[in-house]
Amino acid sequence: MKIVTVNVPESYIDAINKLIGENGLYPSRSELIRCAVREFLLKELKMANNMLKYKEKQIDDFEEDYDQENFVRVPVNTINQKNEPIREFKTYKIIKRLEY
């Protein structure tokens, strides 16, 4: 395992201390933080995996009519009725290009 140093607010430390020790749910701060990070990563990776499942076919169909000189496509992440993350693309017409 690697050692990671993290600064957290004092209120977090107080809450962590209530959950550790002989009568607590976790044997140490390190174990509590490892469990919390593991749960966070599982949740975030699952969400990221679901976001990749947007409809590729719709994008391919759009590419035929897409004019990169006059339009720009921007990805937008939303949540559907089933509380699942969805990535859609919004298309905007370019009115004026900025010159550098």
KEMARTOR-717241 format. One record per residue (C-alpha): x, y, z; residue in one letter. Coordinates in steps of 0.5 Angstrom, whole numbers, plus 500, padded with zeros to 3 digits. Example, Ala and Ser with C-alpha at 12.3 -4.5 7.8 and 13.67 -1.06 7.14 Angstrom:
<pts>
525491516A/527498514S/
</pts>
This chain:
<pts>
500500500M/502507499K/502513504I/497519502V/497525506T/490529506V/488535510N/481534512V/477539516P/477538524E/469536523S/471530519Y/476528524I/471529530D/466524526A/471519524I/473519531N/466517533K/466511528L/473508530I/476504536G/473499540E/466501540N/466503533G/465500526L/472501524Y/478499527P/482505525S/482512521R/486508516S/481503515E/475508515L/478512510I/480506505R/473503506C/470510504A/475511498V/473504495R/466506496E/467512492F/471509487L/466504485L/460509485K/464514480E/467508476L/460505475K/457512473M/463513468A/462506465N/454508464N/456515461M/460511456L/454507453K/451513450Y/448512443K/454512438E/449511432K/446517433Q/453521433I/455517427D/448519423D/449526425F/457526423E/454526415E/451533416D/455536421Y/459542418D/465544423Q/466551420E/459553422N/457549428F/460546434V/458540439R/458540446V/458534451P/452535456V/452530462N/444529465T/441524469I/435520466N/428518469Q/431512472K/437516475N/442514470E/447518467P/447520460I/451524455R/448527450E/451533445F/448539444K/450543437T/451550437Y/451555431K/458559431I/456566430I/463569430K/470565431R/475568436L/482570433E/488569437Y/
</pts>
